[in-house]
Amino acid sequence: MNPFAGCVNLPRIDVDTGNPIYASINGVLFHQGEKMVVSYPGGAMGNAYVIPEGTLGIDTAAFWGCGGLTDIFIPNGVTSIGHFAFQDCTGLKSIIIPESIASIGQYAFWGCTNLTGITIPDGVTEIDKGVFRDCAALTNVTLPDTVTSIGTYAFSHCSRLTNIIFPDNLTKIDSNAFRDCNSLTSIILPDSMKIIGRSAFSGCGSLTSITIPDSVTSIGGNAFGIGEITNLTLMVGQGSYAEQYAQKNGIPYEIAEE
C-alpha cells in the first residue's frame, strides 16, 4: 500500500542504502524482496515513466493521483496491477499492458479521464470491480477470450465508449458494469453468457439493440434501465429466458434469427 498516496508535491522518495526491505530507484519507492513498485512520487518531474525491467508487480495505489503522467511503460514480466494502482492519473493517455499481466485489481484505472483505449492481454480472467470507472475518454476496449466475468461498475460512466468486443468465454456481467455508457449503440453478447446483473446497462441512453443468447438464465432488475433507454430493442431467442424477461418488463423485443 502506497504510504505517500496523494502527496502531489513530493518530488522524490529516498531510502537509506542499508534498508533491507525498501529501495529507491531514481526517486521511486520499491519493495526489494517482492520486486514491486510501492510509490511513485506525485510531484516527480517529467510526464513519462518507464518501470524498470525485473519488476514483478505494481502495489496498491502506487501511482494514485499522479496527474502529470501521460505515458507509463510496463515491462513484460510484471504479473499484477494492484487495487487503485493508477486511480486519478488524469493525464494518462497511453498505457500498454504486457502479456505477463495475470490480474488487474479493483479500481486500478478509476478516474483516468484522458485514457482513450486499452487492450487487456490473454491470461487476465476477470475485469474487476470499478477497474475503468469514470474513464470518460475511453472509446474502445478489447478483451481477451480468457476473461469470464466483468465486475460491478467496471466500465460505468465511460461516456465515450462506443465499441467493446465481448470475449467468447464471458459468463457474467455484474451490476452497474456499463452504467451511463451513453455512447454505446449496439451490443452482441456471446453464447457463453449466463448472468446479466442489476442495472448492468442502466443509463445507456443511445443503445438501440442488445442481442441476448439463449444461454442467459438470469437478468437482474432494471438491467437495461427501464424508461431510460427509449429506443432499445432486445434481440432474443424464442422461448428463452430473455424473451420472458422482456415480456415481464415491457421491453420491446424481436426474435433473433437462428
C-alpha positions in Angstrom: 0.0 0.0 0.0 1.4 3.4 -1.0 2.1 5.4 2.2 2.6 8.6 0.1 -0.6 8.5 -2.0 -2.0 12.0 -2.6 1.3 13.7 -1.8 1.1 15.6 -5.1 4.1 17.9 -4.4 6.5 15.2 -3.3 9.4 15.3 -5.9 11.2 12.0 -5.0 11.4 9.3 -2.3 14.9 8.4 -0.9 15.7 5.3 1.1 18.8 4.6 3.2 21.0 2.3 1.3 21.2 -0.1 4.3 17.4 -0.6 4.4 16.8 -4.4 4.0 13.2 -4.0 2.7 12.8 -0.9 0.6 14.9 0.8 -2.1 14.8 4.0 -4.1 15.3 3.7 -7.8 15.6 7.1 -9.4 13.4 8.5 -6.6 10.7 5.9 -6.9 10.0 3.6 -3.9 10.3 -0.2 -4.4 9.9 -3.2 -2.3 13.1 -5.2 -2.8 12.0 -8.7 -1.9 8.8 -8.5 -3.8 10.3 -6.5 -6.7 7.3 -4.2 -6.6 6.6 -0.6 -7.3 5.3 0.8 -4.0 5.1 4.6 -4.6 5.7 6.9 -7.4 6.1 10.5 -6.0 3.3 12.7 -7.1 5.5 15.7 -7.7 8.2 14.0 -9.8 9.5 15.8 -12.9 8.6 14.5 -16.3 5.4 13.2 -17.9 6.6 9.6 -18.8 7.8 6.8 -16.6 9.4 3.5 -17.6 9.1 0.8 -14.9 12.4 -1.0 -14.6 13.0 -4.4 -16.1 12.8 -7.1 -13.4 9.8 -5.6 -11.7 7.1 -8.2 -10.9 4.2 -6.1 -9.5 2.6 -2.7 -9.1 1.4 -2.2 -5.5 -2.0 -0.8 -4.3 -2.3 2.9 -5.2 1.3 3.0 -6.4 0.6 5.8 -8.9 -2.6 7.2 -7.2 -3.2 10.8 -8.1 -0.1 11.3 -10.4 -2.0 13.6 -12.7 1.2 14.8 -14.5 2.0 11.4 -16.0 0.8 11.0 -19.6 2.6 7.7 -20.5 3.6 4.7 -18.4 5.6 1.8 -19.8 5.1 -1.6 -18.0 7.8 -4.2 -18.9 7.0 -7.8 -19.7 7.4 -9.7 -16.5 5.1 -7.7 -14.4 2.3 -10.0 -13.3 -0.1 -7.9 -11.2 -1.5 -4.4 -11.1 -2.8 -3.6 -7.6 -6.1 -2.1 -6.4 -6.3 1.7 -7.2 -2.9 1.5 -8.8 -3.4 4.3 -11.3 -6.6 5.9 -9.8 -6.9 9.6 -10.8 -4.0 9.7 -13.1 -5.9 12.2 -15.1 -3.2 13.0 -17.6 -2.6 9.3 -18.5 -3.3 8.9 -22.3 -1.5 5.7 -23.1 -0.6 2.5 -21.3 0.4 -0.9 -22.8 -0.4 -3.8 -20.6 2.1 -6.6 -21.2 1.2 -10.2 -21.9 2.7 -11.2 -18.5 -0.1 -9.5 -16.6 -2.4 -12.0 -14.9 -4.5 -9.8 -12.6 -5.7 -6.2 -12.5 -7.0 -5.0 -9.2 -10.2 -3.2 -8.2 -10.5 0.4 -9.4 -7.0 0.2 -10.9 -7.7 2.9 -13.6 -10.6 4.7 -11.9 -10.8 8.3 -12.9 -8.1 8.2 -15.7 -10.2 10.7 -17.6 -7.8 11.0 -20.6 -7.2 7.3 -21.3 -8.6 6.7 -24.8 -8.0 2.9 -25.4 -7.0 -0.2 -23.6 -6.1 -3.8 -24.7 -6.2 -6.5 -22.0 -3.8 -9.3 -22.6 -4.5 -13.1 -22.6 -4.3 -14.5 -19.2 -6.5 -12.0 -17.4 -9.7 -13.8 -16.3 -11.7 -11.0 -14.7 -12.3 -7.3 -15.2 -12.6 -6.5 -11.5 -14.8 -4.0 -9.7 -14.6 -0.4 -11.0 -11.4 -1.0 -13.0 -12.2 1.6 -15.7 -14.9 3.5 -13.9 -15.1 7.2 -14.9 -12.6 6.8 -17.8 -14.5 9.4 -19.7 -12.3 9.5 -22.8 -12.2 5.7 -23.3 -13.6 4.9 -26.7 -12.8 1.2 -27.4 -11.9 -1.8 -25.4 -10.5 -5.2 -26.5 -11.0 -8.1 -24.0 -9.3 -11.5 -24.5 -11.2 -14.8 -24.6 -9.7 -15.6 -21.1 -12.0 -13.1 -19.5 -15.1 -14.8 -18.0 -16.6 -12.0 -15.8 -16.9 -8.2 -15.8 -17.3 -6.8 -12.3 -19.7 -4.2 -10.9 -19.1 -0.7 -12.1 -16.1 -1.9 -14.2 -16.9 0.5 -17.1 -19.5 2.7 -15.6 -19.6 6.3 -16.7 -17.3 5.7 -19.6 -19.4 8.2 -21.6 -17.4 8.0 -24.9 -17.2 4.2 -25.1 -18.5 3.3 -28.5 -17.2 -0.2 -29.0 -16.5 -3.2 -26.9 -15.9 -6.7 -28.1 -17.0 -9.3 -25.6 -14.9 -12.4 -25.3 -16.3 -15.8 -26.3 -16.0 -17.2 -22.8 -17.7 -14.4 -20.9 -20.3 -15.8 -18.5 -21.2 -12.8 -16.2 -21.7 -9.1 -16.4 -22.2 -7.8 -12.9 -24.4 -5.0 -11.6 -23.9 -1.5 -13.0 -21.0 -2.7 -15.1 -21.8 -0.4 -18.0 -24.0 2.1 -16.3 -24.2 5.5 -18.1 -22.1 4.5 -21.1 -24.0 6.9 -23.2 -22.2 6.3 -26.5 -22.9 2.5 -26.8 -25.4 1.9 -29.5 -25.4 -1.9 -30.1 -24.3 -4.9 -28.1 -23.9 -8.5 -29.0 -23.4 -10.9 -26.1 -21.6 -14.2 -26.6 -23.2 -17.6 -26.5 -21.4 -18.3 -23.2 -23.3 -15.6 -21.3 -25.3 -16.7 -18.3 -25.8 -13.8 -15.9 -26.6 -10.1 -16.5 -26.6 -8.1 -13.3 -28.9 -5.5 -11.9 -28.7 -2.2 -13.8 -25.8 -3.5 -15.9 -26.7 -1.2 -18.8 -28.8 1.3 -17.0 -28.4 4.9 -18.3 -27.0 3.8 -21.7 -29.4 6.1 -23.5 -28.1 5.5 -27.0 -28.5 1.8 -27.0 -30.8 0.6 -29.7 -30.1 -3.1 -29.8 -28.8 -5.8 -27.4 -28.6 -9.4 -28.7 -29.0 -11.8 -25.8 -28.2 -15.6 -26.3 -30.4 -18.4 -25.1 -27.6 -19.4 -22.6 -28.6 -16.4 -20.3 -30.5 -17.7 -17.3 -30.5 -14.7 -15.0 -31.1 -10.9 -15.7 -31.2 -8.5 -12.8 -33.7 -5.8 -12.1 -33.6 -2.7 -14.2 -30.7 -4.3 -16.2 -31.5 -2.1 -19.2 -32.7 0.9 -17.4 -36.5 0.7 -17.9 -37.7 4.1 -19.0 -34.1 5.4 -19.5 -33.3 3.7 -22.9 -36.3 4.7 -25.1 -35.2 3.2 -28.4 -34.0 -0.2 -27.2 -35.0 -3.5 -28.8 -33.8 -6.8 -27.3 -32.9 -9.5 -29.8 -33.8 -12.8 -28.1 -34.4 -16.5 -28.8 -37.9 -17.7 -29.0 -39.0 -19.2 -25.6 -35.8 -18.0 -24.0 -35.3 -16.5 -20.5 -34.5 -13.2 -22.2 -37.9 -13.3 -24.1 -39.7 -13.9 -20.8 -37.8 -11.0 -19.1 -38.7 -8.6 -22.0 -42.4 -9.6 -21.8 -42.5 -9.2 -18.0 -40.8 -5.8 -18.0 -42.5 -4.4 -21.1 -39.3 -4.1 -23.1 -39.6 -4.2 -26.9 -38.1 -7.3 -28.4 -37.7 -9.3 -31.6 -36.9 -12.9 -32.2 -33.4 -13.3 -33.4 -32.7 -15.3 -36.5 -31.0 -18.7 -35.9 
